[in-house]
Amino acid sequence: MKKNILALLVIFAFSYTGFSQTFSYGLKGGINYAMGGEIRGSKSNANYWGETIQGVGGLGYHGGIFGQVNFGKFFIRPEVVYTSLTQEFEIPLREENTPYDLQTFTIPLMLGYNIYGPLDVYAGPVYSNVLDAKIYGEQNDQLIVVQNTPINAQAGVKVEVGRFGLDVRYEHSLSTAERQEIDLDNNLFGGPNGGANKGWFNDARLNQVIVSVIFKIGGPGLNERRRRACY
């Protein structure tokens, strides 16, 4: 991870010294809406039959830094972002939903194009490192394996006016779903008539819609009300 951060800082430094007239940098933060996730309860007794439960989308948050190097109407935008995601499962025979939390450290590298004025589109790969992933029960919190590859993909659109901007993008996991057993301890699928001792986390991957507010600290055109298109 330290090598990745160092490489990104080198990119920032090279960009600033070599392209100082077209380089900008700043902060970003906002909310995330998580989608996906699937678990299945095991058949325990005559009173309970296992069924597949789809995850219920939840709101999380993120924050980080970005840099952007423009080449005419094209640009490269590396970022470093921390993200916290929350998902829930509506388990039968339980009064409360079961939460599934995920924290990641990501380095997106977006390749973009200025359509006109303040409007840009972009897409690119994302290095994603899962810091923590847990599903919570009444008696135990279990670690979950989320990814078998550190690379995801993002695509989106942003609008920038002066120092401020709005960024909306979609991130899709490129990992393959791995089925893993979870110990439910008669709690996640428990109830007055008995419940399942075991279950399967069929798909722990989460895709997300990301909405960010952008604040540029340095770069050209910070005092402009409307960014001019590059030709």
C-alpha positions in Angstrom: 0.0 0.0 0.0 2.9 2.4 0.9 4.3 1.8 -2.6 1.0 2.7 -4.2 0.7 5.9 -2.2 4.3 6.8 -3.1 3.7 6.2 -6.8 0.6 8.4 -6.7 2.6 11.2 -5.0 5.2 11.0 -7.7 2.5 11.3 -10.3 1.2 14.4 -8.5 4.7 15.9 -8.3 5.6 15.2 -12.0 2.3 16.6 -13.1 2.7 19.8 -11.1 6.3 20.5 -12.3 5.8 19.5 -15.9 2.3 20.8 -16.5 1.8 23.5 -14.0 -0.5 25.5 -16.2 -3.0 22.7 -16.6 -2.7 20.9 -13.2 -5.3 21.2 -10.5 -5.8 19.5 -7.1 -8.1 19.5 -4.2 -10.5 17.6 -1.9 -13.6 15.5 -2.4 -16.2 13.9 -0.2 -19.8 12.8 -0.2 -22.2 9.8 0.0 -22.3 6.3 -1.4 -25.3 4.1 -2.1 -24.3 0.4 -2.0 -26.0 -2.3 -4.1 -25.6 -6.1 -4.2 -24.9 -8.8 -1.7 -26.6 -12.2 -1.3 -26.8 -14.7 1.6 -28.7 -18.0 2.0 -29.8 -19.7 5.1 -29.3 -23.5 5.6 -32.2 -25.8 6.3 -32.2 -26.4 10.1 -35.3 -28.2 11.0 -39.0 -28.7 9.9 -39.8 -25.2 11.0 -37.3 -23.4 8.7 -36.4 -23.8 5.1 -33.4 -21.9 3.8 -34.0 -19.1 1.3 -31.9 -16.6 -0.5 -31.9 -13.1 0.9 -30.9 -10.1 -1.3 -29.1 -7.1 0.3 -31.0 -3.9 0.9 -29.1 -0.8 -0.3 -27.7 1.5 2.3 -26.0 4.9 2.5 -22.3 5.3 3.3 -19.7 8.1 3.0 -16.3 8.8 1.5 -13.6 11.4 1.5 -10.2 11.9 -0.2 -7.9 14.0 -2.4 -7.6 14.3 -6.2 -5.3 15.7 -8.9 -6.1 16.4 -12.5 -3.8 17.0 -15.5 -5.4 18.4 -18.6 -4.2 17.7 -22.2 -6.4 19.9 -24.3 -10.0 18.5 -23.9 -8.6 15.3 -22.4 -7.4 14.8 -18.8 -6.0 12.2 -16.3 -7.4 12.3 -12.8 -5.8 10.2 -10.0 -7.4 10.1 -6.6 -6.9 8.6 -3.1 -10.2 7.9 -1.3 -11.4 6.2 1.9 -14.9 4.8 1.7 -17.3 3.3 4.3 -20.3 1.3 2.9 -23.3 -0.2 4.7 -25.6 -2.9 3.5 -28.5 -4.7 5.3 -30.2 -8.1 5.1 -33.9 -8.6 6.0 -33.5 -12.0 7.7 -36.7 -14.0 8.4 -37.8 -14.4 12.0 -35.7 -11.4 13.1 -37.2 -8.1 14.2 -34.2 -6.0 13.1 -32.2 -6.1 9.9 -28.7 -7.6 9.9 -26.0 -5.0 8.9 -23.0 -5.7 6.6 -20.3 -3.1 6.8 -17.4 -2.6 4.4 -14.5 -0.1 4.5 -12.1 0.4 1.6 -9.1 2.4 0.5 -9.2 3.1 -3.2 -7.0 4.7 -5.8 -9.1 5.6 -8.9 -7.3 6.6 -12.1 -9.9 8.3 -14.3 -9.4 9.1 -18.0 -11.7 12.0 -19.0 -13.0 14.2 -21.7 -14.4 17.8 -21.5 -17.7 17.8 -23.4 -18.3 21.5 -23.2 -17.6 24.2 -20.6 -17.9 22.8 -17.1 -19.1 19.3 -18.1 -16.7 16.4 -18.1 -17.2 12.6 -18.6 -14.7 10.0 -17.5 -14.0 6.3 -16.8 -11.2 4.1 -15.6 -9.8 1.4 -13.3 -9.8 1.6 -9.5 -7.3 -0.1 -7.2 -9.4 -1.2 -4.2 -8.1 -2.5 -0.9 -10.7 -3.8 1.5 -9.7 -2.7 5.0 -12.5 -4.4 6.9 -15.7 -6.3 6.0 -18.0 -7.7 8.7 -21.5 -9.1 9.0 -23.0 -8.6 12.5 -24.9 -11.0 14.6 -26.2 -10.9 18.2 -23.3 -12.9 19.6 -20.6 -12.8 16.9 -19.2 -10.4 14.2 -17.7 -12.3 11.3 -15.1 -11.2 8.8 -16.1 -11.6 5.2 -13.9 -12.2 2.1 -15.1 -9.6 -0.4 -12.7 -9.7 -3.4 -10.3 -11.9 -5.2 -8.9 -9.1 -7.4 -8.0 -5.5 -6.3 -9.3 -3.9 -9.5 -12.7 -2.4 -10.0 -14.1 0.0 -12.6 -15.7 3.4 -12.4 -17.5 5.7 -14.9 -19.2 9.0 -14.4 -19.8 12.7 -15.1 -18.8 15.9 -13.2 -19.5 19.6 -13.4 -17.0 22.2 -12.0 -17.6 25.9 -11.6 -14.7 27.9 -10.1 -13.5 26.1 -6.9 -16.5 23.9 -6.5 -17.9 20.9 -8.4 -20.3 18.0 -8.3 -19.2 14.5 -9.3 -21.6 11.5 -9.9 -20.2 8.1 -10.8 -20.9 4.3 -10.7 -18.4 1.7 -9.4 -18.7 -1.9 -10.5 -16.8 -4.8 -8.8 -14.7 -6.9 -11.2 -14.1 -9.7 -8.6 -15.7 -13.1 -9.0 -18.3 -14.0 -6.3 -17.0 -16.5 -3.8 -19.4 -18.6 -1.8 -18.4 -18.7 1.9 -19.9 -20.3 4.9 -21.0 -18.2 7.9 -21.9 -19.4 11.4 -25.3 -18.0 12.2 -25.4 -19.3 15.8 -29.2 -19.5 15.7 -29.2 -15.7 15.8 -29.2 -14.4 12.3 -31.8 -16.8 11.2 -33.1 -17.6 14.7 -36.6 -17.3 16.1 -39.1 -18.8 18.6 -39.5 -21.9 16.3 -35.9 -22.5 15.9 -33.5 -21.4 13.1 -30.5 -22.1 10.9 -27.1 -22.7 12.5 -25.3 -22.2 9.3 -25.7 -20.1 6.2 -23.8 -19.1 3.0 -22.7 -15.7 2.0 -23.2 -16.3 -1.8 -22.0 -12.9 -2.9 -20.2 -10.3 -0.7 -19.4 -7.9 -3.6 -20.9 -4.4 -3.4 -21.4 -2.0 -6.4 -22.1 1.6 -5.6 -23.3 5.0 -6.8 -21.0 7.7 -5.6 -22.0 11.4 -5.3 -19.1 13.8 -4.4 -18.7 17.5 -3.7 -15.4 18.8 -5.1 -13.4 21.6 -3.7 -10.3 22.7 -5.7 -7.4 24.0 -3.7 -5.1 24.9 -6.5 -5.1 25.2 -10.3 -6.1 27.5 -13.1 -9.5 29.2 -13.4 -10.4 29.0 -9.7 -12.1 32.4 -9.7 -14.1 31.8 -12.9 -17.8 31.5 -12.6 -17.8 29.1 -15.6 -14.9 27.0 -16.8 -14.2 27.6 -20.4 -13.9 24.7 -22.8 -10.5 23.7 -23.9 -9.8 23.6 -27.6 
